[in-house]
Amino acid sequence: MNDIWNRRLVVLGTVVSIAWNTAFVGQAEAQVGVESFPKIDANQDWPWWRGVTRDGHSTSTNVPDRFDLNTNLDWSVPIPGRGHSSPIVVGKRVYFLTAEEKSQKHTVVAIDRDTGKTVWERVINEGGFPKKNHPKNTEASPSIACDGERLYVSVFHHLAVWGVALNLNGEQVWASKLGDFNPKMYEYGYAPSPTLYGGNVIFVLEYDGPSAIVALDRASGKEAWNSKRKDSISFSSPVVTSYQGQDYLLLSGVDTVNAYDPRNGKLIWSTPGTTMATCGTMVWDDGVVFASGGYPKQETIALEIATGKVLWRNKQKAYEQSMVATAGHLYSLTDSGVLYCWDGKTGEEKWKQRLAGPVSASGVLAGNKIYWANEAGQLWVFEANAKKYVELAKNQIGDESFASPAICGNQIFLRIAKNENGKRQEYLMRFSSR
C-alpha cells in the first residue's frame, strides 16, 4: 500500500471543466437545444465538481477569509457516513454522496441550504463494497453533478462501476452499469466524478482490466458513446473546455495527456506525459492546459490545447489535488505542502512558499483569493498574486479536510471531519461574510 499513492488517496476523483458560456451553453445548445439544458444560476450555484466553470473558479467576490465559529458560521451539521465527495449546491439545496461502510450503503443526501437541515436521504446501493480500498480513499469519493433537473452519481460496488440518476426529490430515474471494475494490481477503490456535456453525462473507469470513457444519455441512461482506454490504473476525471470554437474533453493518466471530442469520444490528440496514475482534474488558461501527477513518476506538464504540443515540464506533482490556473499563471499546492506559482506559458517559477502537507483537497479561486486546505484541516487563503506570496488567513476547520470547498453566492460550504472522544464524525458547514 505504499507505492501508487505514497500513502495518499484520490480525493474525490476528478472531473471536468467547461467554459460556462462557450462550451457548456453555447456548444451544447447547438446539439440538444437550449430548452433542454440545465437551469443553473452561474452566480448562486456550484452544480458539479469544481464549480460552474469546472476549473475551480467561483464568481463570488465577498467570501470571508477567516472562519470564525462565533461570527460568520451560518450552520454546522453532523452528516452520516464517510466520504470525500465534495458538496454541490443547486437552488436551495446542498447535495453530497456518502457511504456507511459497516452496513455497505451508498447514500445521496440533500441538505437545506439556508438551515442545514436534512431534506432527504436516499440509499442508492446496498452491499457489494470491495474487500480492499486504500485507507485514505472512501467508498464515496466522487462528487455529484446536477443539471437542474436530475442528480448524476458514480459509484463502485458489486465489481462494477455504475451511473445513477435521481430526480431532485431523490427518486431514482435510472441506473446503468458502466463496466466491470475489479482491480487486482492496486485495490485502491474508485474516485472520478461525472461531468455533463450536451445531452450526455460522461463517466470514466480505469483499472487493470477493460477501461473506458462512457457517455450516457442524461434522460434515459442509455449509452451514447464508449471510448476505450488502455487497461491500467488511474483515477482522474475527464474535463471539458472550449477554445476557439473547438470543445475538448481532457484526461490525464496512463502515461499520457489526451484530448477527445466530447460529442463522440474520438481522440483528437495524445501526448506522453505525467505518469501512470494521476488523480487531479486538468485545468487550462489562455490556450494552455495543465496536468500533474502521480505514481510512479512525478511531473507537472503544460501543453497547447489545440495540438497537444508540450510547452514545459517540471518534476513537481499535485497527485490527488487539482491545481488553479488564472491570469497567465498556474498555482499548485504539491503533495508535500509547498505552494508554487509558475508562468503558464514558460513554466518559469515566480515564487514558492512552504505551507504544510499532505494535501488532497483542490484549490478554489474566488475574486483574487485562492482557498486551499490540507488533509489536517488547515485552510489557507492567499492572493492570486504572481509577484509574491501574500497570505490572508490560515484557518483550522477541523481535524481532516479531504473534500474541496464549494463557493457560490458569497457562501463557502466545507465538508470536514472531527475526532470527538475517539470517534470520527463528519460535518457540513456553511460560512458567509456578515
C-alpha positions in Angstrom: 0.0 0.0 0.0 3.0 2.3 -0.1 3.6 2.7 -3.8 1.0 4.2 -6.1 -0.4 6.6 -3.6 2.7 7.2 -1.5 0.3 6.6 1.3 -2.1 9.1 -0.2 -5.5 8.9 -1.7 -7.6 10.0 -4.5 -9.6 12.9 -3.2 -13.0 12.7 -4.8 -11.6 11.9 -8.0 -11.6 14.5 -10.6 -14.0 15.5 -13.0 -14.4 18.2 -15.5 -14.4 21.5 -16.8 -16.1 23.6 -19.3 -16.1 27.3 -20.1 -19.6 28.2 -18.9 -20.8 30.5 -21.7 -18.9 28.9 -24.6 -18.6 25.2 -24.1 -21.4 24.3 -21.8 -24.1 26.5 -23.1 -23.1 27.7 -26.5 -21.8 24.5 -28.0 -24.3 22.3 -26.2 -27.2 24.4 -27.4 -26.3 23.5 -31.0 -26.5 19.8 -30.1 -29.6 19.5 -28.0 -31.4 22.8 -27.9 -31.3 25.4 -25.2 -34.7 24.4 -23.9 -33.4 21.1 -22.7 -30.3 22.5 -21.0 -29.7 22.9 -17.2 -31.4 25.6 -15.3 -28.3 26.6 -13.3 -27.6 30.0 -11.8 -23.9 30.7 -12.5 -23.6 33.0 -9.5 -25.6 31.2 -6.9 -25.0 27.5 -7.7 -22.0 25.2 -7.5 -23.6 22.3 -9.6 -20.7 19.9 -10.1 -17.1 19.1 -9.3 -15.0 22.3 -9.3 -18.0 24.6 -9.9 -19.8 26.2 -12.8 -16.7 26.8 -14.9 -15.3 23.3 -13.9 -11.9 24.7 -13.2 -12.3 25.8 -9.5 -13.2 29.4 -10.3 -16.0 31.0 -8.4 -17.9 34.1 -9.3 -18.2 35.1 -5.7 -16.2 38.1 -4.5 -17.4 38.6 -1.0 -16.3 35.5 0.8 -14.7 35.5 4.3 -11.0 34.9 4.7 -11.2 33.9 8.3 -13.7 31.3 9.5 -14.9 32.2 13.0 -17.3 29.9 14.6 -18.8 32.8 16.6 -19.2 35.4 13.9 -19.5 34.0 10.3 -20.6 30.4 10.8 -24.1 30.1 9.4 -24.6 26.5 10.4 -22.7 23.3 11.1 -24.4 19.9 11.0 -23.2 16.3 11.6 -23.6 14.2 8.5 -23.8 10.4 8.2 -21.1 8.0 7.0 -17.8 8.8 5.4 -16.8 10.2 2.1 -14.7 12.7 0.2 -17.5 13.7 -2.2 -17.4 17.5 -2.3 -20.7 19.3 -1.7 -22.6 20.7 -4.7 -25.1 23.4 -4.4 -28.2 24.0 -6.7 -31.0 26.3 -5.7 -32.0 25.9 -2.1 -30.2 22.6 -1.6 -26.8 21.1 -1.0 -26.1 17.6 -2.2 -23.4 15.0 -1.5 -22.6 11.3 -1.6 -21.7 9.4 1.5 -21.0 5.7 2.4 -21.9 3.7 5.5 -19.0 1.3 5.4 -20.2 -1.2 8.0 -23.7 -1.6 6.5 -22.3 -1.2 3.0 -24.7 1.5 1.8 -24.2 4.3 -0.7 -26.4 7.3 0.2 -27.2 10.6 -1.5 -28.1 13.3 1.0 -29.9 16.6 0.3 -29.4 19.4 2.9 -31.4 22.7 3.1 -29.0 25.4 2.0 -30.4 28.0 4.4 -30.8 25.9 7.6 -28.5 22.9 7.2 -31.4 20.6 8.0 -31.7 17.3 6.1 -34.3 17.4 3.4 -34.0 13.7 2.3 -31.6 10.8 2.3 -31.7 8.2 -0.5 -29.9 4.9 -0.4 -28.8 4.1 -4.0 -27.0 0.8 -3.3 -26.7 -1.8 -0.6 -23.8 -4.3 -0.4 -21.1 -5.2 -2.8 -18.4 -3.0 -1.4 -14.8 -4.1 -2.4 -12.9 -6.2 0.1 -10.0 -3.7 0.0 -9.6 0.0 -0.5 -6.8 2.5 0.2 -7.1 3.7 3.8 -7.3 7.3 2.6 -9.8 6.7 -0.1 -13.5 6.2 0.6 -16.4 4.4 -1.0 -18.0 7.8 -1.6 -15.2 9.9 -3.2 -16.9 11.1 -6.5 -18.8 14.4 -6.4 -22.4 14.6 -7.8 -23.3 16.5 -10.9 -26.6 18.3 -11.3 -28.2 19.8 -14.4 -31.1 21.5 -12.5 -33.4 18.6 -13.2 -31.5 15.4 -12.1 -28.6 14.4 -10.0 -25.9 12.1 -11.5 -23.8 9.9 -9.3 -21.0 7.4 -10.0 -20.5 4.5 -7.5 -18.3 1.4 -7.4 -20.0 -1.8 -6.0 -20.6 -5.5 -6.9 -17.4 -5.5 -9.0 -18.6 -2.8 -11.4 -19.0 1.0 -11.7 -22.5 2.3 -12.0 -24.0 5.6 -13.1 -27.2 6.6 -11.3 -29.6 9.4 -11.9 -32.1 10.8 -9.3 -34.6 13.5 -9.6 -34.4 16.4 -7.2 -36.8 14.6 -4.8 -34.3 11.7 -4.5 -36.3 9.3 -6.6 -34.3 7.1 -8.9 -34.7 7.8 -12.6 -32.2 5.2 -14.0 -29.2 3.1 -13.0 -26.7 1.9 -15.7 -23.7 -0.4 -15.4 -20.8 1.4 -17.0 -18.5 -1.6 -16.9 -16.8 -4.3 -14.8 -14.3 -2.9 -12.3 -12.2 -5.4 -10.3 -8.7 -4.0 -9.7 -6.1 -6.6 -8.9 -2.8 -4.7 -9.2 -3.8 -1.9 -6.9 -7.0 -2.4 -4.9 -7.4 1.3 -4.1 -11.0 1.9 -4.9 -12.7 4.4 -7.3 -12.9 8.2 -7.4 -13.8 10.0 -10.7 -16.8 12.3 -10.7 -19.2 12.5 -13.6 -19.4 15.5 -16.0 -22.1 16.9 -18.2 -21.8 17.8 -21.9 -24.7 18.4 -24.2 -27.4 15.8 -23.6 -24.9 13.4 -22.0 -23.3 12.6 -18.7 -19.7 11.4 -19.0 -18.0 8.9 -16.7 -14.6 7.2 -16.7 -13.3 3.9 -15.2 -9.7 2.9 -15.4 -8.0 -0.1 -13.9 -6.0 -3.2 -14.9 -9.0 -4.5 -16.9 -11.3 -3.2 -19.6 -11.2 0.6 -19.2 -13.2 3.3 -20.9 -14.7 6.7 -21.0 -18.5 6.2 -21.2 -21.2 8.8 -22.1 -24.8 8.1 -21.2 -27.9 9.9 -22.3 -28.9 12.2 -19.4 -32.6 11.4 -19.7 -32.6 7.6 -20.3 -29.2 6.4 -19.1 -28.6 4.6 -22.4 -25.1 4.6 -23.8 -24.3 7.4 -26.2 -20.7 6.5 -26.9 -17.9 4.5 -25.4 -14.2 5.3 -25.9 -11.7 2.6 -24.9 -8.8 3.4 -22.6 -5.6 1.5 -22.0 -6.0 -1.2 -19.3 -4.2 0.5 -16.4 -4.9 2.1 -13.1 -5.6 5.8 -12.9 -8.1 8.0 -11.1 -8.6 11.3 -12.9 -11.9 12.5 -14.2 -12.3 13.9 -17.6 -13.0 17.6 -18.0 -14.5 19.6 -20.9 -13.5 23.0 -22.0 -13.6 25.1 -25.2 -11.0 27.0 -27.2 -11.5 28.9 -30.4 -14.8 27.2 -31.2 -13.5 23.6 -30.5 -14.6 21.6 -27.5 -12.1 19.4 -25.8 -12.6 16.5 -23.4 -9.3 16.4 -21.4 -8.0 13.5 -19.3 -4.6 12.7 -17.9 -3.2 9.4 -16.7 -1.9 6.1 -18.1 1.4 7.9 -19.0 -0.4 10.3 -21.4 -2.3 13.5 -21.6 -5.3 13.2 -24.0 -7.9 15.4 -25.7 -11.1 13.8 -27.1 -14.1 15.2 -28.9 -16.8 15.2 -26.2 -19.5 14.8 -28.8 -18.4 11.3 -29.8 -15.4 10.3 -27.7 -13.0 10.3 -30.7 -9.3 11.0 -29.9 -8.1 14.5 -31.0 -4.5 14.2 -29.7 -2.4 12.2 -27.2 0.9 13.3 -25.8 3.2 11.3 -23.5 3.3 13.0 -20.1 2.7 12.9 -16.4 2.8 9.2 -15.3 0.8 6.0 -14.9 -1.6 7.1 -12.2 -3.0 10.7 -11.8 -6.0 11.9 -9.7 -6.3 15.6 -10.3 -8.6 17.2 -12.8 -6.8 19.1 -15.6 -7.0 22.9 -15.8 -6.4 25.5 -18.5 -5.7 29.1 -19.2 -5.4 31.1 -22.5 -5.0 28.1 -24.8 -2.7 26.1 -22.4 -3.8 23.0 -20.5 -2.1 21.7 -17.4 -1.9 18.2 -15.8 0.1 16.8 -12.8 0.7 13.5 -11.0 1.4 11.0 -9.6 2.9 7.4 -9.5 5.5 6.1 -10.1 6.9 9.3 -11.5 6.1 12.9 -10.7 5.6 15.6 -13.3 3.6 18.7 -14.0 3.2 19.4 -17.7 1.8 22.3 -19.8 0.6 21.7 -23.4 -1.0 23.7 -26.2 -4.7 22.8 -26.2 -5.1 22.8 -30.0 -2.2 20.5 -30.8 -1.0 18.7 -27.6 2.5 20.2 -28.1 4.5 20.3 -24.8 5.4 23.8 -23.7 7.2 22.8 -20.5 7.6 20.2 -17.8 8.9 20.0 -14.3 9.4 17.4 -11.6 6.8 18.6 -9.1 3.5 16.8 -8.5 0.0 17.5 -7.4 -1.3 13.9 -7.1 -4.8 13.9 -5.8 -5.5 17.6 -5.8 -6.4 19.7 -8.8 -4.5 23.0 -9.5 -5.7 26.5 -10.2 -4.8 28.4 -13.4 -5.6 32.1 -13.8 -4.3 35.3 -15.4 -1.5 33.5 -17.2 -0.2 31.7 -14.1 -0.5 28.2 -12.5 -0.8 27.7 -8.8 0.0 24.3 -7.3 0.0 23.2 -3.7 2.0 20.0 -4.0 1.7 16.8 -2.0 4.4 17.9 0.4 2.7 21.2 1.1 4.9 23.5 -1.0 2.9 26.1 -2.9 4.3 27.1 -6.3 3.4 29.8 -8.8 4.6 29.2 -12.3 4.3 31.2 -15.5 1.7 29.3 -17.6 3.4 29.7 -20.9 7.0 29.2 -19.9 7.0 27.3 -16.7 9.2 29.9 -15.0 9.0 29.7 -11.2 7.7 33.0 -10.0 7.8 32.0 -6.3 7.3 29.2 -3.9 6.1 29.0 -0.2 6.2 26.2 2.2 2.8 25.6 3.8 2.1 22.1 5.1 1.1 18.8 3.7 -0.1 16.2 2.9 -2.7 17.7 0.5 -5.7 16.1 -1.1 -8.3 18.8 -1.5 -8.3 21.1 -4.5 -7.9 24.9 -4.6 -10.8 27.3 -5.4 -10.4 30.8 -6.7 -12.9 33.5 -5.6 -12.1 37.0 -6.7 -8.4 37.4 -6.4 -8.2 34.9 -3.5 -7.4 31.2 -3.5 -8.7 28.9 -0.8 -6.7 25.7 -0.2 -6.8 23.1 2.6 -4.5 20.2 3.6 -5.5 16.9 5.0 -5.1 18.1 8.6 -7.9 20.6 8.2 -5.7 23.7 7.8 -7.2 26.0 5.2 -5.1 28.8 3.8 -6.4 31.9 2.0 -3.9 33.7 -0.2 -3.8 36.1 -3.0 -3.7 35.0 -6.7 -0.6 37.2 -7.0 2.2 36.2 -9.4 4.7 38.6 -7.8 4.9 37.2 -4.3 3.1 35.0 -1.8 0.5 37.1 0.2 -1.2 35.1 3.0 -4.6 36.5 4.0 -5.5 33.9 6.6 -4.8 30.4 8.0 -7.8 28.6 9.4 -8.3 25.4 11.3 -11.5 24.0 10.0 -11.5 20.5 11.5 -9.1 17.6 12.1 -9.5 16.3 8.5 -10.2 18.0 5.2 -10.2 15.9 2.0 -13.3 17.3 0.2 -12.9 20.5 -1.7 -14.8 23.7 -0.9 -17.9 24.8 -2.8 -18.0 28.6 -3.1 -21.1 30.3 -4.5 -23.5 33.1 -3.7 -20.7 34.5 -1.4 -21.0 31.4 0.8 -18.5 28.7 1.3 -19.5 25.1 2.0 -17.0 22.8 3.7 -17.2 19.1 4.4 -14.7 18.2 7.1 -14.2 15.6 9.9 -13.5 15.9 13.6 -12.2 13.4 16.0 -14.5 13.5 19.0 -13.8 11.2 22.0 -12.0 8.8 19.8 -14.8 8.7 17.2 -14.6 10.3 13.7 -17.6 12.4 12.8 -18.1 14.3 9.5 -19.7 17.8 9.4 -21.0 20.0 6.7 -20.5 23.7 7.4 -21.6 27.0 5.7 -19.8 30.3 6.3 -20.5 33.7 4.8 -19.5 37.3 5.3 -21.5 39.4 7.8 
